[in-house]
């Protein structure tokens, strides 16, 4: 027994000392902090019986909130694709002054507290805000409506698109563009077939990450959304409302749907990456 334990600590046949022990510790902490909470979240809605789960399926307010979250997150991630690609192009190929500051500002939504982001956006796009007042004169209402939710989710999701596209763009040889130009390729052919085609897997990944983040976003949205049931109420806010009502089965049911949706989105991202990859192993 002592010999087996010593062999396990040393790593056995592995060239790395302590490999098995470090692997076991990693799996233990991963299971404790990730797998165990996910299992608890999966089992909690069923503890009150199947009837409680069935009752939640008849909650029209829940479905309205889920639709608001899913549709807003999908629109925000979709709008972030061209914006993120252009911003990544400017950072990699632009050679503009102040690019270091711009590069740091890209990560600001990830470091900024979400409540601060929400208050700032609500102030800018409010009826008396710097951007909200001119838009209101044009008949465009952003704050306290669904467009405000989309803008908030675009703000927090843009870094995911930029950071997934940027490394691929850095490794993209510029010789390909020059070769395409020498072969009399038209500008739109160079853009679509030489530049954008290798970026498709990265764009899909950025879309999936931004969508998964947007589905569960809370702090940056509630200040600008208006939080009107059946209109601008998001699912994470409804989870908080259900908890305040001591409806724990309803809150965990909504949380479980959000979790499964995020996992499904990431799984579809992986499938889409393999399908649309043009420089993968199957190329």
C-alpha positions as CSV (number, residue, x, y, z in Angstrom):
1,X,0.0,0.0,0.0
2,X,2.8,2.4,0.9
3,X,4.7,1.5,-2.3
4,X,1.6,2.1,-4.4
5,X,0.9,5.5,-2.7
6,X,4.6,6.5,-3.3
7,X,4.4,5.5,-6.9
8,X,1.1,7.5,-7.3
9,X,2.7,10.6,-5.7
10,X,5.8,10.4,-7.9
11,X,3.7,10.0,-11.0
12,X,4.1,6.3,-11.8
13,X,5.2,5.9,-15.4
14,X,4.7,9.5,-16.3
15,X,7.7,11.7,-17.1
16,X,6.3,14.5,-15.0
17,X,6.9,14.1,-11.2
18,X,3.6,14.1,-9.3
19,X,1.5,14.0,-12.4
20,X,-1.1,11.7,-11.1
21,X,-1.4,13.5,-7.8
22,X,-1.8,16.9,-9.4
23,X,-4.3,15.4,-11.9
24,X,-6.4,13.9,-9.0
25,X,-6.3,17.3,-7.1
26,X,-7.4,19.1,-10.3
27,X,-10.3,16.7,-10.8
28,X,-11.3,16.9,-7.2
29,X,-11.4,20.7,-7.2
30,X,-13.2,20.8,-10.5
31,X,-15.8,18.4,-9.3
32,X,-16.3,20.3,-6.1
33,X,-16.6,23.8,-7.6
34,X,-18.2,22.9,-11.0
35,X,-19.8,19.5,-11.2
36,X,-21.3,19.3,-7.8
37,X,-23.2,22.7,-8.1
38,X,-24.4,21.7,-11.5
39,X,-25.8,18.4,-10.2
40,X,-27.5,20.3,-7.3
41,X,-29.0,22.7,-9.8
42,X,-30.3,19.8,-11.9
43,X,-31.9,18.0,-9.0
44,X,-33.3,20.9,-7.1
45,X,-36.4,21.6,-9.2
46,X,-37.5,17.9,-8.8
47,X,-37.4,17.9,-5.0
48,X,-40.9,19.3,-4.7
49,X,-42.3,16.7,-7.1
50,X,-43.2,16.5,-10.7
51,X,-46.3,18.6,-10.1
52,X,-44.2,21.7,-9.2
53,X,-42.1,21.3,-12.4
54,X,-45.3,21.0,-14.5
55,X,-46.8,24.1,-12.9
56,X,-43.7,26.0,-13.9
57,X,-44.2,25.0,-17.5
58,X,-47.5,26.9,-17.5
59,X,-45.9,30.1,-16.3
60,X,-46.3,32.5,-19.2
61,X,-44.3,35.2,-17.4
62,X,-41.3,32.8,-17.3
63,X,-41.5,32.0,-21.0
64,X,-41.8,35.8,-21.8
65,X,-38.7,36.5,-19.8
66,X,-36.8,33.6,-21.4
67,X,-37.8,34.8,-24.9
68,X,-36.6,38.3,-24.0
69,X,-33.2,37.0,-22.7
70,X,-32.6,34.6,-25.6
71,X,-33.7,36.9,-28.4
72,X,-31.8,39.9,-27.0
73,X,-28.7,37.8,-26.5
74,X,-28.8,36.4,-30.0
75,X,-29.3,39.8,-31.6
76,X,-26.5,41.3,-29.5
77,X,-24.1,38.5,-30.4
78,X,-25.1,38.8,-34.1
79,X,-24.5,42.6,-34.2
80,X,-21.2,42.1,-32.4
81,X,-19.8,39.9,-35.2
82,X,-19.2,42.7,-37.8
83,X,-18.3,45.2,-35.1
84,X,-15.8,42.8,-33.4
85,X,-14.3,41.8,-36.7
86,X,-13.7,45.4,-37.8
87,X,-12.3,46.3,-34.3
88,X,-9.9,43.3,-34.4
89,X,-8.8,44.3,-37.9
90,X,-8.1,47.8,-36.7
91,X,-6.1,46.6,-33.8
92,X,-4.1,44.1,-35.8
93,X,-3.7,45.7,-39.2
94,X,-4.4,49.4,-38.5
95,X,-1.1,50.5,-36.9
96,X,-3.0,53.5,-35.6
97,X,-1.8,55.8,-32.8
98,X,-3.3,55.0,-29.5
99,X,-3.8,51.3,-30.4
100,X,-2.4,50.3,-27.0
101,X,-5.1,52.3,-25.2
102,X,-7.8,50.9,-27.6
103,X,-6.5,47.4,-27.0
104,X,-6.9,47.9,-23.2
105,X,-10.4,49.5,-23.6
106,X,-11.6,46.3,-25.4
107,X,-11.2,44.4,-22.2
108,X,-12.8,47.1,-20.0
109,X,-16.4,45.5,-20.1
110,X,-14.9,42.3,-18.7
111,X,-13.2,44.2,-15.8
112,X,-15.8,46.8,-15.1
113,X,-18.5,45.9,-12.5
114,X,-21.7,45.1,-14.4
115,X,-23.7,47.4,-12.2
116,X,-21.4,50.3,-13.2
117,X,-21.9,49.4,-16.8
118,X,-25.7,49.3,-16.4
119,X,-25.8,52.7,-14.6
120,X,-23.5,54.3,-17.3
121,X,-25.6,52.9,-20.2
122,X,-28.9,54.0,-18.5
123,X,-27.4,57.5,-18.0
124,X,-26.3,57.8,-21.6
125,X,-29.4,56.4,-23.3
126,X,-32.0,57.8,-20.8
127,X,-34.5,60.3,-21.9
128,X,-32.2,63.1,-20.8
129,X,-28.9,61.4,-21.6
130,X,-26.3,62.5,-24.1
131,X,-27.4,59.9,-26.6
132,X,-30.9,59.3,-25.4
133,X,-32.2,62.8,-25.8
134,X,-31.2,63.2,-29.5
135,X,-32.6,59.7,-30.3
136,X,-35.8,60.6,-28.5
137,X,-36.3,63.6,-30.7
138,X,-36.0,61.2,-33.7
139,X,-38.6,58.9,-32.1
140,X,-36.1,56.2,-31.1
141,X,-36.5,55.0,-27.6
142,X,-33.6,53.0,-26.3
143,X,-33.7,53.0,-22.5
144,X,-36.3,51.0,-20.6
145,X,-37.1,48.9,-23.6
146,X,-35.7,45.9,-25.5
147,X,-33.2,47.9,-27.6
148,X,-31.6,49.0,-24.4
149,X,-31.2,45.3,-23.4
150,X,-29.5,44.6,-26.8
151,X,-27.1,47.5,-26.4
152,X,-26.2,46.4,-22.9
153,X,-25.5,42.9,-24.1
154,X,-23.5,44.2,-27.0
155,X,-21.3,46.1,-24.6
156,X,-20.5,43.1,-22.4
157,X,-20.2,40.6,-25.3
158,X,-18.0,42.6,-27.7
159,X,-14.7,41.6,-26.1
160,X,-15.4,37.9,-26.7
161,X,-15.7,38.4,-30.4
162,X,-12.6,40.6,-30.6
163,X,-10.4,38.3,-28.6
164,X,-11.4,35.2,-30.5
165,X,-10.8,36.8,-33.9
166,X,-7.7,38.8,-33.1
167,X,-5.2,35.8,-32.7
168,X,-6.5,34.2,-35.9
169,X,-6.1,37.5,-37.8
170,X,-2.5,37.9,-36.5
171,X,-1.6,34.5,-37.8
172,X,-3.2,35.0,-41.2
173,X,-0.4,35.5,-43.8
174,X,-0.7,38.7,-45.7
175,X,0.9,36.9,-48.6
176,X,-2.4,35.3,-49.4
177,X,-4.0,38.7,-50.0
178,X,-1.2,39.8,-52.2
179,X,-1.3,36.5,-54.1
180,X,-5.1,36.9,-54.6
181,X,-4.6,40.4,-55.9
182,X,-1.9,39.2,-58.3
183,X,-4.3,36.6,-59.6
184,X,-6.8,39.4,-60.5
185,X,-9.2,38.6,-57.7
186,X,-11.7,41.3,-57.0
187,X,-11.7,43.2,-53.7
188,X,-14.9,41.5,-52.5
189,X,-13.4,38.1,-53.4
190,X,-10.3,38.8,-51.4
191,X,-12.4,39.9,-48.4
192,X,-14.8,37.0,-48.4
193,X,-12.6,34.1,-49.6
194,X,-9.2,35.0,-48.3
195,X,-9.8,37.1,-45.2
196,X,-13.2,36.2,-43.8
197,X,-13.2,32.4,-44.6
198,X,-10.4,31.6,-42.2
199,X,-12.1,33.8,-39.5
200,X,-15.4,31.9,-39.7
201,X,-14.6,29.4,-36.9
202,X,-13.4,32.2,-34.6
203,X,-16.5,34.3,-35.4
204,X,-18.7,31.3,-34.6
205,X,-16.8,30.9,-31.3
206,X,-17.2,34.6,-30.5
207,X,-20.9,34.5,-31.2
208,X,-21.4,31.5,-29.0
209,X,-19.4,33.0,-26.1
210,X,-21.2,36.3,-26.4
211,X,-24.6,34.6,-26.6
212,X,-23.9,32.4,-23.5
213,X,-22.7,35.5,-21.6
214,X,-25.7,37.5,-22.7
215,X,-28.2,34.9,-21.6
216,X,-27.1,35.1,-18.0
217,X,-26.2,38.8,-17.8
218,X,-27.9,40.6,-15.0
219,X,-26.2,43.7,-13.6
220,X,-25.6,45.6,-16.8
221,X,-29.2,45.0,-18.0
222,X,-31.6,45.7,-15.2
223,X,-30.8,49.4,-15.0
224,X,-31.6,50.0,-18.7
225,X,-34.2,47.4,-19.4
226,X,-37.2,48.8,-17.5
227,X,-37.9,45.4,-16.1
228,X,-41.6,45.3,-17.2
229,X,-43.1,41.8,-17.1
230,X,-44.0,40.4,-20.5
231,X,-42.1,43.2,-22.2
232,X,-38.6,43.9,-20.9
233,X,-38.1,41.6,-18.0
234,X,-35.1,39.2,-18.4
235,X,-34.9,35.7,-17.1
236,X,-32.0,36.3,-14.5
237,X,-34.1,39.1,-13.0
238,X,-37.1,36.7,-12.8
239,X,-34.9,34.2,-10.9
240,X,-34.2,36.9,-8.3
241,X,-38.0,37.7,-8.1
242,X,-38.8,34.1,-7.6
243,X,-36.3,33.8,-4.8
244,X,-37.7,36.9,-3.1
245,X,-41.1,35.1,-3.3
246,X,-39.6,32.0,-1.7
247,X,-40.4,30.1,-4.9
248,X,-37.2,28.1,-4.9
249,X,-38.4,25.5,-7.4
250,X,-39.5,28.1,-9.8
251,X,-36.1,30.0,-9.5
252,X,-34.1,26.8,-10.0
253,X,-36.3,25.7,-12.9
254,X,-35.5,29.0,-14.7
255,X,-31.8,28.7,-13.8
256,X,-31.7,25.2,-15.1
257,X,-33.2,26.3,-18.5
258,X,-30.6,29.0,-18.7
259,X,-27.8,26.5,-17.9
260,X,-29.0,24.0,-20.5
261,X,-29.3,26.7,-23.1
262,X,-25.8,27.9,-22.5
263,X,-24.4,24.4,-22.7
264,X,-26.3,23.7,-25.9
265,X,-25.0,26.9,-27.4
266,X,-21.4,26.0,-26.6
267,X,-22.0,22.4,-28.0
268,X,-23.4,23.9,-31.2
269,X,-20.4,26.2,-31.4
270,X,-18.1,23.2,-31.3
271,X,-20.0,21.4,-34.1
272,X,-20.2,24.6,-36.2
273,X,-16.4,25.2,-35.8
274,X,-15.6,21.7,-37.2
275,X,-18.1,22.0,-40.0
276,X,-17.0,25.5,-41.2
277,X,-13.3,25.2,-40.5
278,X,-11.4,25.7,-43.8
279,X,-7.9,25.3,-42.3
280,X,-8.6,22.4,-40.1
281,X,-7.3,18.9,-40.3
282,X,-9.7,18.0,-43.0
283,X,-8.7,20.9,-45.3
